[in-house]
Amino acid sequence: MVEYHDTEWGFPVSEDRRLFEKLCLEAFQSGLSWRTILDKREAFRRAFDGFDPNAVAAFGPDDVIRLMGDASIVRNRAKIEAAIHNAARCVELVEKEGSLAAFVWSFEPDPLEVPVPQGQSTSPTSVRFAKELKKRGWRFVGPTTAFAFMQSMGLVNDHLHDCFVRTRVAEARQRFDFVR
């Protein structure tokens, strides 16, 4: 958990595969501890072909059965089916928007927007983001999951104000140059 916190959580991400992985893992985490998901992360990567959206979108009923029998991941049928379904939605989104990253970063909060108080589990932006995903047919990505995703992939810097990583994330964001 410490390494994840210190080197990954909140740092900006622009690679589609990593973004899709984070969206999937946040959905799998719903109702569980983040430690459980992190402990199973490598198994999830193996089970879901490295979270390649094109590969996962091609999964069929036999893959659902295979995944339901894989004790190294969270075996929740609804979440497994949502990950496969969302992979197909991701492929559609990339065809329409150019990349998942372009779509996600279009939800970057305005720097002048009043920050969400720390400890909140949603934000006005996460509500808009979740609604847009739902409109596009995505599953298991409500406002709370969307906000956790936004925190993890660097759309918002939600490290505590006295956390040493907050400054490192802010510096990484300044150097981050995502071309839309």
OpenMM code with the backbone's topology and positions (N, CA, C; nanometers):
from openmm import Vec3, app, unit

residues = "MET VAL GLU TYR HIS ASP THR GLU TRP GLY PHE PRO VAL SER GLU ASP ARG ARG LEU PHE GLU LYS LEU CYS LEU GLU ALA PHE GLN SER GLY LEU SER TRP ARG THR ILE LEU ASP LYS ARG GLU ALA PHE ARG ARG ALA PHE ASP GLY PHE ASP PRO ASN ALA VAL ALA ALA PHE GLY PRO ASP ASP VAL ILE ARG LEU MET GLY ASP ALA SER ILE VAL ARG ASN ARG ALA LYS ILE GLU ALA ALA ILE HIS ASN ALA ALA ARG CYS VAL GLU LEU VAL GLU LYS GLU GLY SER LEU ALA ALA PHE VAL TRP SER PHE GLU PRO ASP PRO LEU GLU VAL PRO VAL PRO GLN GLY GLN SER THR SER PRO THR SER VAL ARG PHE ALA LYS GLU LEU LYS LYS ARG GLY TRP ARG PHE VAL GLY PRO THR THR ALA PHE ALA PHE MET GLN SER MET GLY LEU VAL ASN ASP HIS LEU HIS ASP CYS PHE VAL ARG THR ARG VAL ALA GLU ALA ARG GLN ARG PHE ASP PHE VAL ARG".split()
positions = [
    Vec3(0.0827, -0.1198, 0.0000),
    Vec3(0.0000, 0.0000, 0.0000),
    Vec3(0.0867, 0.1256, 0.0000),
    Vec3(0.1962, 0.1217, 0.0770),
    Vec3(0.2824, 0.2396, 0.0865),
    Vec3(0.3433, 0.2715, -0.0494),
    Vec3(0.3958, 0.1695, -0.1171),
    Vec3(0.4571, 0.1934, -0.2482),
    Vec3(0.3541, 0.2486, -0.3465),
    Vec3(0.2342, 0.1897, -0.3484),
    Vec3(0.1278, 0.2377, -0.4366),
    Vec3(0.0972, 0.3843, -0.4059),
    Vec3(0.0817, 0.4174, -0.2790),
    Vec3(0.0539, 0.5544, -0.2385),
    Vec3(0.1651, 0.6503, -0.2806),
    Vec3(0.2898, 0.6077, -0.2567),
    Vec3(0.4036, 0.6980, -0.2766),
    Vec3(0.4457, 0.7126, -0.4223),
    Vec3(0.4130, 0.6147, -0.5068),
    Vec3(0.4659, 0.6185, -0.6437),
    Vec3(0.3611, 0.6160, -0.7540),
    Vec3(0.2357, 0.5874, -0.7205),
    Vec3(0.1358, 0.5733, -0.8262),
    Vec3(0.0081, 0.6530, -0.8032),
    Vec3(-0.0496, 0.6439, -0.6842),
    Vec3(-0.1815, 0.7039, -0.6602),
    Vec3(-0.1762, 0.8549, -0.6774),
    Vec3(-0.2534, 0.9047, -0.7700),
    Vec3(-0.2635, 1.0483, -0.7919),
    Vec3(-0.1724, 1.1025, -0.9000),
    Vec3(-0.0765, 1.0232, -0.9447),
    Vec3(0.0122, 1.0707, -1.0508),
    Vec3(-0.0604, 1.0611, -1.1846),
    Vec3(-0.0408, 1.1590, -1.2730),
    Vec3(-0.1169, 1.1622, -1.3980),
    Vec3(-0.0860, 1.0447, -1.4906),
    Vec3(-0.1918, 0.9894, -1.5493),
    Vec3(-0.1833, 0.8760, -1.6404),
    Vec3(-0.2504, 0.9146, -1.7716),
    Vec3(-0.1845, 0.8806, -1.8822),
    Vec3(-0.2442, 0.9101, -2.0123),
    Vec3(-0.2493, 0.7888, -2.1042),
    Vec3(-0.2017, 0.6743, -2.0589),
    Vec3(-0.2024, 0.5536, -2.1416),
    Vec3(-0.3382, 0.4839, -2.1284),
    Vec3(-0.4024, 0.4576, -2.2405),
    Vec3(-0.5368, 0.4002, -2.2399),
    Vec3(-0.5461, 0.2682, -2.1638),
    Vec3(-0.4505, 0.1806, -2.1828),
    Vec3(-0.4572, 0.0503, -2.1165),
    Vec3(-0.4526, 0.0676, -1.9644),
    Vec3(-0.3656, 0.1545, -1.9165),
    Vec3(-0.3575, 0.1785, -1.7718),
    Vec3(-0.4850, 0.2435, -1.7203),
    Vec3(-0.5423, 0.3324, -1.7972),
    Vec3(-0.6673, 0.3963, -1.7561),
    Vec3(-0.7798, 0.2935, -1.7502),
    Vec3(-0.7864, 0.2062, -1.8504),
    Vec3(-0.8896, 0.1033, -1.8481),
    Vec3(-0.8695, 0.0104, -1.7288),
    Vec3(-0.7449, -0.0252, -1.7011),
    Vec3(-0.7162, -0.1082, -1.5832),
    Vec3(-0.7659, -0.0400, -1.4567),
    Vec3(-0.7350, 0.0873, -1.4407),
    Vec3(-0.7757, 0.1580, -1.3198),
    Vec3(-0.9280, 0.1635, -1.3076),
    Vec3(-0.9973, 0.1887, -1.4180),
    Vec3(-1.1438, 0.1887, -1.4140),
    Vec3(-1.1969, 0.0524, -1.3720),
    Vec3(-1.1416, -0.0539, -1.4289),
    Vec3(-1.1864, -0.1890, -1.3938),
    Vec3(-1.1581, -0.2206, -1.2477),
    Vec3(-1.0370, -0.1913, -1.2033),
    Vec3(-1.0012, -0.2245, -1.0647),
    Vec3(-1.0833, -0.1441, -0.9648),
    Vec3(-1.1116, -0.0196, -0.9950),
    Vec3(-1.1970, 0.0598, -0.9052),
    Vec3(-1.3364, -0.0021, -0.8979),
    Vec3(-1.3876, -0.0523, -1.0095),
    Vec3(-1.5188, -0.1176, -1.0081),
    Vec3(-1.5138, -0.2477, -0.9268),
    Vec3(-1.4067, -0.3254, -0.9442),
    Vec3(-1.3935, -0.4484, -0.8661),
    Vec3(-1.3792, -0.4177, -0.7175),
    Vec3(-1.3221, -0.3040, -0.6835),
    Vec3(-1.2988, -0.2676, -0.5439),
    Vec3(-1.4290, -0.2342, -0.4712),
    Vec3(-1.5297, -0.1924, -0.5423),
    Vec3(-1.6549, -0.1504, -0.4800),
    Vec3(-1.7023, -0.2534, -0.3775),
    Vec3(-1.7126, -0.2095, -0.2523),
    Vec3(-1.7562, -0.2954, -0.1439),
    Vec3(-1.6454, -0.3766, -0.0799),
    Vec3(-1.5258, -0.3641, -0.1307),
    Vec3(-1.4107, -0.4387, -0.0779),
    Vec3(-1.3013, -0.3402, -0.0367),
    Vec3(-1.1955, -0.3918, 0.0232),
    Vec3(-1.0830, -0.3049, 0.0590),
    Vec3(-0.9895, -0.2902, -0.0603),
    Vec3(-0.9229, -0.1757, -0.0671),
    Vec3(-0.8277, -0.1532, -0.1756),
    Vec3(-0.7102, -0.2498, -0.1622),
    Vec3(-0.6745, -0.2872, -0.0414),
    Vec3(-0.5652, -0.3841, -0.0205),
    Vec3(-0.5974, -0.5151, -0.0928),
    Vec3(-0.7213, -0.5602, -0.0843),
    Vec3(-0.7616, -0.6833, -0.1521),
    Vec3(-0.7341, -0.6721, -0.3015),
    Vec3(-0.7703, -0.5610, -0.3603),
    Vec3(-0.7519, -0.5408, -0.5049),
    Vec3(-0.6035, -0.5321, -0.5386),
    Vec3(-0.5282, -0.4556, -0.4604),
    Vec3(-0.3845, -0.4457, -0.4874),
    Vec3(-0.3155, -0.5812, -0.4756),
    Vec3(-0.3537, -0.6597, -0.3764),
    Vec3(-0.2946, -0.7927, -0.3592),
    Vec3(-0.3247, -0.8841, -0.4778),
    Vec3(-0.4355, -0.8605, -0.5455),
    Vec3(-0.4772, -0.9438, -0.6583),
    Vec3(-0.4478, -0.8784, -0.7938),
    Vec3(-0.3821, -0.7651, -0.7931),
    Vec3(-0.3630, -0.6868, -0.9152),
    Vec3(-0.2937, -0.7656, -1.0269),
    Vec3(-0.1848, -0.8324, -0.9955),
    Vec3(-0.1144, -0.9098, -1.0992),
    Vec3(-0.2021, -1.0219, -1.1530),
    Vec3(-0.2794, -1.0842, -1.0658),
    Vec3(-0.3713, -1.1893, -1.1103),
    Vec3(-0.4785, -1.1309, -1.2019),
    Vec3(-0.5307, -1.0139, -1.1683),
    Vec3(-0.6266, -0.9457, -1.2559),
    Vec3(-0.5636, -0.9185, -1.3919),
    Vec3(-0.4399, -0.8707, -1.3916),
    Vec3(-0.3724, -0.8417, -1.5188),
    Vec3(-0.3608, -0.9668, -1.6043),
    Vec3(-0.3235, -1.0787, -1.5424),
    Vec3(-0.3144, -1.2052, -1.6176),
    Vec3(-0.4527, -1.2473, -1.6680),
    Vec3(-0.5502, -1.2428, -1.5812),
    Vec3(-0.6848, -1.2902, -1.6150),
    Vec3(-0.7511, -1.2058, -1.7236),
    Vec3(-0.7207, -1.0758, -1.7254),
    Vec3(-0.7838, -0.9842, -1.8202),
    Vec3(-0.6869, -0.9357, -1.9284),
    Vec3(-0.5965, -1.0241, -1.9695),
    Vec3(-0.5039, -0.9945, -2.0811),
    Vec3(-0.4394, -0.8572, -2.0701),
    Vec3(-0.3883, -0.8267, -1.9513),
    Vec3(-0.3200, -0.6990, -1.9318),
    Vec3(-0.4109, -0.5786, -1.9468),
    Vec3(-0.5402, -0.6012, -1.9371),
    Vec3(-0.6419, -0.4964, -1.9513),
    Vec3(-0.6366, -0.4285, -2.0881),
    Vec3(-0.6014, -0.5063, -2.1890),
    Vec3(-0.6097, -0.4577, -2.3269),
    Vec3(-0.7584, -0.4550, -2.3631),
    Vec3(-0.8164, -0.3361, -2.3811),
    Vec3(-0.9607, -0.3290, -2.4066),
    Vec3(-1.0052, -0.4121, -2.5272),
    Vec3(-0.9258, -0.4150, -2.6326),
    Vec3(-0.9640, -0.4927, -2.7508),
    Vec3(-0.9695, -0.6413, -2.7191),
    Vec3(-0.8729, -0.6900, -2.6444),
    Vec3(-0.8709, -0.8321, -2.6080),
    Vec3(-0.9871, -0.8654, -2.5155),
    Vec3(-1.0102, -0.7821, -2.4144),
    Vec3(-1.1165, -0.8096, -2.3171),
    Vec3(-1.2536, -0.7996, -2.3842),
    Vec3(-1.2692, -0.7070, -2.4779),
    Vec3(-1.3973, -0.6928, -2.5483),
    Vec3(-1.4332, -0.8188, -2.6259),
    Vec3(-1.3329, -0.8978, -2.6616),
    Vec3(-1.3562, -1.0218, -2.7368),
    Vec3(-1.3871, -1.1416, -2.6469),
    Vec3(-1.3817, -1.1221, -2.5152),
    Vec3(-1.4138, -1.2315, -2.4234),
    Vec3(-1.5588, -1.2736, -2.4436),
    Vec3(-1.5827, -1.4023, -2.4251),
    Vec3(-1.7180, -1.4565, -2.4393),
    Vec3(-1.7595, -1.5339, -2.3163),
    Vec3(-1.8674, -1.6106, -2.3286),
    Vec3(-1.9197, -1.6876, -2.2146),
    Vec3(-1.8176, -1.7829, -2.1521),
    Vec3(-1.7319, -1.8448, -2.2351),
    Vec3(-1.6305, -1.9355, -2.1805),
    Vec3(-1.5308, -1.8599, -2.0927),
    Vec3(-1.5023, -1.7352, -2.1306),
    Vec3(-1.4113, -1.6539, -2.0491),
    Vec3(-1.4751, -1.6173, -1.9158),
    Vec3(-1.6043, -1.5905, -1.9165),
    Vec3(-1.6735, -1.5609, -1.7905),
    Vec3(-1.6637, -1.6826, -1.6988),
    Vec3(-1.6867, -1.8013, -1.7534),
    Vec3(-1.6757, -1.9241, -1.6734),
    Vec3(-1.5329, -1.9396, -1.6211),
    Vec3(-1.4342, -1.9166, -1.7080),
    Vec3(-1.2932, -1.9252, -1.6671),
    Vec3(-1.2645, -1.8279, -1.5534),
    Vec3(-1.3100, -1.7042, -1.5667),
    Vec3(-1.2840, -1.6014, -1.4652),
    Vec3(-1.3569, -1.6322, -1.3349),
    Vec3(-1.4774, -1.6857, -1.3440),
    Vec3(-1.5516, -1.7224, -1.2229),
    Vec3(-1.4823, -1.8352, -1.1478),
    Vec3(-1.4023, -1.9145, -1.2167),
    Vec3(-1.3291, -2.0228, -1.1523),
    Vec3(-1.1895, -1.9849, -1.1063),
    Vec3(-1.1509, -1.8600, -1.1294),
    Vec3(-1.0154, -1.8143, -1.0961),
    Vec3(-1.0138, -1.7542, -0.9553),
    Vec3(-0.9685, -1.8326, -0.8585),
    Vec3(-0.9680, -1.7880, -0.7181),
    Vec3(-0.8677, -1.6771, -0.6914),
    Vec3(-0.7810, -1.6459, -0.7885),
    Vec3(-0.6806, -1.5409, -0.7661),
    Vec3(-0.7362, -1.4006, -0.7907),
    Vec3(-0.8595, -1.3913, -0.8417),
    Vec3(-0.9230, -1.2609, -0.8629),
    Vec3(-1.0528, -1.2551, -0.7830),
    Vec3(-1.1186, -1.1408, -0.7862),
    Vec3(-1.2511, -1.1277, -0.7248),
    Vec3(-1.3504, -1.1921, -0.8203),
    Vec3(-1.4203, -1.2933, -0.7716),
    Vec3(-1.5118, -1.3702, -0.8579),
    Vec3(-1.6555, -1.3237, -0.8378),
    Vec3(-1.6812, -1.2059, -0.8842),
    Vec3(-1.8153, -1.1490, -0.8798),
    Vec3(-1.8639, -1.1422, -1.0242),
    Vec3(-1.9629, -1.2244, -1.0566),
    Vec3(-2.0084, -1.2341, -1.1956),
    Vec3(-2.0485, -1.0984, -1.2534),
    Vec3(-2.1217, -1.0195, -1.1786),
    Vec3(-2.1665, -0.8899, -1.2306),
    Vec3(-2.0472, -0.7993, -1.2633),
    Vec3(-1.9460, -0.8018, -1.1783),
    Vec3(-1.8278, -0.7178, -1.2021),
    Vec3(-1.7447, -0.7715, -1.3184),
    Vec3(-1.7333, -0.9021, -1.3288),
    Vec3(-1.6602, -0.9625, -1.4411),
    Vec3(-1.7303, -0.9289, -1.5722),
    Vec3(-1.8608, -0.9487, -1.5749),
    Vec3(-1.9363, -0.9179, -1.6968),
    Vec3(-1.9315, -0.7689, -1.7289),
    Vec3(-1.9314, -0.6849, -1.6269),
    Vec3(-1.9206, -0.5407, -1.6496),
    Vec3(-1.7850, -0.5051, -1.7100),
    Vec3(-1.6781, -0.5675, -1.6624),
    Vec3(-1.5445, -0.5386, -1.7174),
    Vec3(-1.5391, -0.5745, -1.8658),
    Vec3(-1.5970, -0.6876, -1.9024),
    Vec3(-1.5990, -0.7291, -2.0431),
    Vec3(-1.6862, -0.6345, -2.1248),
    Vec3(-1.8031, -0.6047, -2.0725),
    Vec3(-1.8953, -0.5116, -2.1384),
    Vec3(-1.8299, -0.3740, -2.1550),
    Vec3(-1.7657, -0.3263, -2.0483),
    Vec3(-1.7022, -0.1940, -2.0530),
    Vec3(-1.5852, -0.1909, -2.1504),
    Vec3(-1.5185, -0.3034, -2.1691),
    Vec3(-1.4096, -0.3084, -2.2673),
    Vec3(-1.4646, -0.2781, -2.4065),
    Vec3(-1.5798, -0.3349, -2.4381),
    Vec3(-1.6421, -0.3070, -2.5680),
    Vec3(-1.6833, -0.1604, -2.5776),
    Vec3(-1.7336, -0.1046, -2.4671),
    Vec3(-1.7693, 0.0379, -2.4665),
    Vec3(-1.6430, 0.1248, -2.4815),
    Vec3(-1.5340, 0.0787, -2.4233),
    Vec3(-1.4077, 0.1506, -2.4337),
    Vec3(-1.3597, 0.1535, -2.5788),
    Vec3(-1.3694, 0.0402, -2.6471),
    Vec3(-1.3296, 0.0345, -2.7884),
    Vec3(-1.4149, 0.1323, -2.8694),
    Vec3(-1.5452, 0.1355, -2.8435),
    Vec3(-1.6339, 0.2306, -2.9121),
    Vec3(-1.5942, 0.3749, -2.8814),
    Vec3(-1.5648, 0.4010, -2.7539),
    Vec3(-1.5268, 0.5353, -2.7119),
    Vec3(-1.3988, 0.5801, -2.7818),
    Vec3(-1.3010, 0.4914, -2.7919),
    Vec3(-1.1744, 0.5244, -2.8576),
    Vec3(-1.1986, 0.5556, -3.0051),
    Vec3(-1.2860, 0.4792, -3.0692),
    Vec3(-1.3185, 0.5055, -3.2102),
    Vec3(-1.3797, 0.6444, -3.2273),
    Vec3(-1.4597, 0.6849, -3.1296),
    Vec3(-1.5303, 0.8131, -3.1371),
    Vec3(-1.4447, 0.9317, -3.0910),
    Vec3(-1.3695, 0.9126, -2.9819),
    Vec3(-1.2971, 1.0230, -2.9178),
    Vec3(-1.1471, 1.0271, -2.9495),
    Vec3(-1.0955, 0.9204, -3.0091),
    Vec3(-0.9533, 0.9141, -3.0401),
    Vec3(-0.8735, 0.8356, -2.9381),
    Vec3(-0.9104, 0.8470, -2.8115),
    Vec3(-0.8449, 0.7704, -2.7050),
    Vec3(-0.9293, 0.7801, -2.5788),
    Vec3(-0.9117, 0.6817, -2.4932),
    Vec3(-0.9763, 0.6878, -2.3624),
    Vec3(-0.9193, 0.8056, -2.2851),
    Vec3(-0.7893, 0.8274, -2.2990),
    Vec3(-0.7243, 0.9379, -2.2281),
    Vec3(-0.7846, 1.0727, -2.2669),
    Vec3(-0.8072, 1.0941, -2.3955),
    Vec3(-0.8656, 1.2215, -2.4394),
    Vec3(-1.0013, 1.2433, -2.3749),
    Vec3(-1.0804, 1.1369, -2.3686),
    Vec3(-1.2120, 1.1464, -2.3065),
    Vec3(-1.1989, 1.1767, -2.1577),
    Vec3(-1.1167, 1.0986, -2.0879),
    Vec3(-1.1021, 1.1142, -1.9429),
    Vec3(-1.0489, 1.2521, -1.9077),
    Vec3(-0.9436, 1.2955, -1.9761),
    Vec3(-0.8829, 1.4246, -1.9423),
    Vec3(-0.9728, 1.5430, -1.9786),
    Vec3(-1.0759, 1.5195, -2.0608),
    Vec3(-1.1710, 1.6280, -2.0884),
    Vec3(-1.2540, 1.6607, -1.9643),
    Vec3(-1.2479, 1.5737, -1.8628),
    Vec3(-1.3192, 1.5965, -1.7374),
    Vec3(-1.2285, 1.6572, -1.6297),
    Vec3(-1.1111, 1.7005, -1.6679),
    Vec3(-1.0221, 1.7618, -1.5697),
    Vec3(-1.0904, 1.8855, -1.5112),
    Vec3(-1.1006, 1.8898, -1.3786),
    Vec3(-1.1678, 2.0047, -1.3171),
    Vec3(-1.0930, 2.1352, -1.3459),
    Vec3(-1.1675, 2.2403, -1.3618),
    Vec3(-1.1094, 2.3727, -1.3800),
    Vec3(-1.0289, 2.4068, -1.2549),
    Vec3(-0.9049, 2.4557, -1.2720),
    Vec3(-0.8232, 2.4881, -1.1540),
    Vec3(-0.8889, 2.5920, -1.0625),
    Vec3(-0.9793, 2.6720, -1.1168),
    Vec3(-1.0462, 2.7738, -1.0361),
    Vec3(-1.1695, 2.7189, -0.9634),
    Vec3(-1.2078, 2.5946, -0.9981),
    Vec3(-1.3223, 2.5315, -0.9320),
    Vec3(-1.2903, 2.5101, -0.7845),
    Vec3(-1.3889, 2.5312, -0.7012),
    Vec3(-1.3698, 2.5115, -0.5571),
    Vec3(-1.3358, 2.3643, -0.5346),
    Vec3(-1.2239, 2.3360, -0.4677),
    Vec3(-1.1870, 2.1961, -0.4455),
    Vec3(-1.2880, 2.1237, -0.3582),
    Vec3(-1.3006, 1.9957, -0.3844),
    Vec3(-1.3888, 1.9106, -0.3044),
    Vec3(-1.3224, 1.8918, -0.1689),
    Vec3(-1.3947, 1.9091, -0.0593),
    Vec3(-1.3344, 1.8865, 0.0729),
    Vec3(-1.2775, 1.7457, 0.0825),
    Vec3(-1.1604, 1.7343, 0.1437),
    Vec3(-1.0988, 1.6027, 0.1559),
    Vec3(-1.1894, 1.5118, 0.2373),
    Vec3(-1.1905, 1.3864, 0.1990),
    Vec3(-1.2760, 1.2891, 0.2650),
    Vec3(-1.4072, 1.2672, 0.1915),
    Vec3(-1.4357, 1.3512, 0.0921),
    Vec3(-1.5566, 1.3330, 0.0126),
    Vec3(-1.5386, 1.2105, -0.0765),
    Vec3(-1.6475, 1.1463, -0.1125),
    Vec3(-1.6373, 1.0278, -0.1977),
    Vec3(-1.6877, 1.0526, -0.3395),
    Vec3(-1.7395, 1.1730, -0.3631),
    Vec3(-1.7817, 1.2125, -0.4978),
    Vec3(-1.7497, 1.3600, -0.5165),
    Vec3(-1.7666, 1.4051, -0.6377),
    Vec3(-1.7513, 1.5471, -0.6685),
    Vec3(-1.8486, 1.5797, -0.7813),
    Vec3(-1.8751, 1.7063, -0.8049),
    Vec3(-1.9606, 1.7399, -0.9192),
    Vec3(-1.9040, 1.6841, -1.0505),
    Vec3(-1.7719, 1.6855, -1.0642),
    Vec3(-1.7104, 1.6329, -1.1860),
    Vec3(-1.7260, 1.4823, -1.1953),
    Vec3(-1.7111, 1.4105, -1.0828),
    Vec3(-1.7262, 1.2643, -1.0882),
    Vec3(-1.8707, 1.2266, -1.1208),
    Vec3(-1.9652, 1.3074, -1.0771),
    Vec3(-2.1059, 1.2827, -1.1104),
    Vec3(-2.1261, 1.2991, -1.2613),
    Vec3(-2.0702, 1.4080, -1.3186),
    Vec3(-2.0818, 1.4301, -1.4639),
    Vec3(-2.0121, 1.3181, -1.5423),
    Vec3(-1.8934, 1.2792, -1.4960),
    Vec3(-1.8153, 1.1745, -1.5618),
    Vec3(-1.8933, 1.0422, -1.5599),
    Vec3(-1.9462, 1.0049, -1.4444),
    Vec3(-2.0222, 0.8801, -1.4316),
    Vec3(-2.1478, 0.8833, -1.5194),
    Vec3(-2.2162, 0.9970, -1.5235),
    Vec3(-2.3366, 1.0089, -1.6072),
    Vec3(-2.3019, 0.9913, -1.7545),
    Vec3(-2.1900, 1.0491, -1.7956),
    Vec3(-2.1499, 1.0366, -1.9361),
    Vec3(-2.1128, 0.8919, -1.9695),
    Vec3(-2.0420, 0.8251, -1.8780),
    Vec3(-2.0097, 0.6844, -1.9019),
    Vec3(-2.1376, 0.6007, -1.9096),
    Vec3(-2.2308, 0.6255, -1.8182),
    Vec3(-2.3571, 0.5506, -1.8179),
    Vec3(-2.4327, 0.5750, -1.9487),
    Vec3(-2.4337, 0.7000, -1.9939),
    Vec3(-2.5003, 0.7341, -2.1196),
    Vec3(-2.4390, 0.6556, -2.2362),
    Vec3(-2.3094, 0.6279, -2.2250),
    Vec3(-2.2394, 0.5523, -2.3290),
    Vec3(-2.2456, 0.4024, -2.3043),
    Vec3(-2.3219, 0.3602, -2.2032),
    Vec3(-2.3466, 0.2187, -2.1802),
    Vec3(-2.2561, 0.1490, -2.0809),
    Vec3(-2.1663, 0.2234, -2.0134),
    Vec3(-2.0749, 0.1615, -1.9179),
    Vec3(-2.1520, 0.1172, -1.7938),
    Vec3(-2.0981, 0.0159, -1.7268),
    Vec3(-2.1589, -0.0386, -1.6047),
    Vec3(-2.0579, -0.0325, -1.4896),
    Vec3(-2.1098, -0.0299, -1.3682),
    Vec3(-2.0297, -0.0339, -1.2453),
    Vec3(-1.9331, 0.0838, -1.2332),
    Vec3(-1.9712, 0.1979, -1.2878),
    Vec3(-1.8871, 0.3169, -1.2750),
    Vec3(-1.9771, 0.4331, -1.2335),
    Vec3(-2.0246, 0.4277, -1.1072),
    Vec3(-2.1056, 0.5360, -1.0535),
    Vec3(-2.0163, 0.6494, -1.0051),
    Vec3(-2.0757, 0.7540, -0.9486),
    Vec3(-1.9985, 0.8714, -0.9063),
    Vec3(-1.8875, 0.8420, -0.8046),
    Vec3(-1.9103, 0.7482, -0.7132),
    Vec3(-1.8065, 0.7172, -0.6142),
    Vec3(-1.6895, 0.6444, -0.6799),
    Vec3(-1.7202, 0.5451, -0.7629),
    Vec3(-1.6150, 0.4743, -0.8365),
    Vec3(-1.5432, 0.5705, -0.9298),
    Vec3(-1.6188, 0.6582, -0.9952),
    Vec3(-1.5579, 0.7563, -1.0859),
    Vec3(-1.4631, 0.8490, -1.0096),
    Vec3(-1.5036, 0.8907, -0.8898),
    Vec3(-1.4172, 0.9797, -0.8122),
    Vec3(-1.2899, 0.9076, -0.7671),
    Vec3(-1.3038, 0.7825, -0.7237),
    Vec3(-1.1858, 0.7050, -0.6847),
    Vec3(-1.0917, 0.6890, -0.8039),
    Vec3(-1.1475, 0.6667, -0.9212),
    Vec3(-1.0676, 0.6588, -1.0438),
    Vec3(-0.9970, 0.7914, -1.0704),
    Vec3(-1.0701, 0.9019, -1.0598),
    Vec3(-1.0117, 1.0342, -1.0834),
    Vec3(-0.8961, 1.0609, -0.9869),
    Vec3(-0.9100, 1.0166, -0.8631),
    Vec3(-0.8025, 1.0311, -0.7649),
    Vec3(-0.6825, 0.9457, -0.8047),
    Vec3(-0.7079, 0.8218, -0.8417),
    Vec3(-0.5977, 0.7276, -0.8670),
    Vec3(-0.5184, 0.7633, -0.9913),
    Vec3(-0.5844, 0.8190, -1.0945),
    Vec3(-0.5153, 0.8439, -1.2202),
    Vec3(-0.4707, 0.9885, -1.2384),
    Vec3(-0.4869, 1.0694, -1.1348),
    Vec3(-0.4288, 1.2021, -1.1356),
    Vec3(-0.5155, 1.3149, -1.1871),
    Vec3(-0.6419, 1.2884, -1.2110),
    Vec3(-0.7306, 1.3959, -1.2553),
    Vec3(-0.7511, 1.4972, -1.1433),
    Vec3(-0.7457, 1.4492, -1.0203),
    Vec3(-0.7472, 1.5361, -0.9019),
    Vec3(-0.6345, 1.4922, -0.8093),
    Vec3(-0.5775, 1.5858, -0.7390),
    Vec3(-0.4727, 1.5557, -0.6412),
    Vec3(-0.5384, 1.5567, -0.5052),
    Vec3(-0.5704, 1.4386, -0.4553),
    Vec3(-0.6442, 1.4287, -0.3300),
    Vec3(-0.5577, 1.3799, -0.2142),
    Vec3(-0.4252, 1.3894, -0.2299),
    Vec3(-0.3381, 1.3597, -0.1159),
    Vec3(-0.3638, 1.4656, -0.0088),
    Vec3(-0.3540, 1.4262, 0.1149),
    Vec3(-0.3722, 1.5219, 0.2242),
    Vec3(-0.2762, 1.6388, 0.2066),
    Vec3(-0.3162, 1.7544, 0.2542),
    Vec3(-0.2351, 1.8755, 0.2345),
    Vec3(-0.0975, 1.8655, 0.2989),
    Vec3(-0.0848, 1.7886, 0.4049),
    Vec3(0.0457, 1.7749, 0.4695),
    Vec3(0.1210, 1.6490, 0.4253),
    Vec3(0.0698, 1.5792, 0.3244),
    Vec3(0.1346, 1.4578, 0.2728),
    Vec3(0.2475, 1.4980, 0.1772),
    Vec3(0.3648, 1.4382, 0.1958),
    Vec3(0.4796, 1.4728, 0.1119),
    Vec3(0.4564, 1.4379, -0.0350),
    Vec3(0.3690, 1.3424, -0.0643),
    Vec3(0.3440, 1.3021, -0.2022),
    Vec3(0.2598, 1.4067, -0.2748),
    Vec3(0.1803, 1.4832, -0.2019),
    Vec3(0.0963, 1.5857, -0.2645),
    Vec3(0.1805, 1.6802, -0.3494),
    Vec3(0.2936, 1.7229, -0.2964),
    Vec3(0.3821, 1.8128, -0.3696),
    Vec3(0.4406, 1.7429, -0.4916),
    Vec3(0.4794, 1.6167, -0.4767),
    Vec3(0.5354, 1.5413, -0.5898),
    Vec3(0.4311, 1.5248, -0.7000),
    Vec3(0.3066, 1.4997, -0.6618),
    Vec3(0.1996, 1.4863, -0.7608),
    Vec3(0.1760, 1.6211, -0.8297),
    Vec3(0.1743, 1.7283, -0.7532),
    Vec3(0.1555, 1.8619, -0.8115),
    Vec3(0.2666, 1.8929, -0.9115),
    Vec3(0.3889, 1.8570, -0.8778),
    Vec3(0.5018, 1.8792, -0.9688),
    Vec3(0.4876, 1.7926, -1.0944),
    Vec3(0.4453, 1.6689, -1.0768),
    Vec3(0.4247, 1.5796, -1.1921),
    Vec3(0.3145, 1.6351, -1.2822),
    Vec3(0.2109, 1.6903, -1.2216),
    Vec3(0.1021, 1.7504, -1.3000),
    Vec3(0.1524, 1.8708, -1.3786),
    Vec3(0.2421, 1.9494, -1.3203),
    Vec3(0.2969, 2.0655, -1.3920),
    Vec3(0.3779, 2.0211, -1.5141),
    Vec3(0.4500, 1.9094, -1.5005),
    Vec3(0.5312, 1.8573, -1.6113),
    Vec3(0.4468, 1.7789, -1.7118),
    Vec3(0.3306, 1.7355, -1.6692),
    Vec3(0.2428, 1.6519, -1.7521),
    Vec3(0.1903, 1.7334, -1.8684),
    Vec3(0.2077, 1.6813, -1.9875),
    Vec3(0.1640, 1.7532, -2.1065),
    Vec3(0.0783, 1.6603, -2.1909),
    Vec3(-0.0494, 1.6517, -2.1549),
    Vec3(-0.1390, 1.5677, -2.2336),
    Vec3(-0.1958, 1.6508, -2.3465),
    Vec3(-0.1662, 1.6086, -2.4671),
    Vec3(-0.2184, 1.6766, -2.5854),
    Vec3(-0.3517, 1.6133, -2.6208),
    Vec3(-0.4545, 1.6921, -2.6206),
    Vec3(-0.5893, 1.6409, -2.6504),
    Vec3(-0.6100, 1.6247, -2.7992),
] * unit.nanometer
topology = app.Topology()
chain = topology.addChain("A")
for resn in residues:
    res = topology.addResidue(resn, chain)
    for name in ("N", "CA", "C"):
        topology.addAtom(name, app.Element.getBySymbol(name[0]), res)
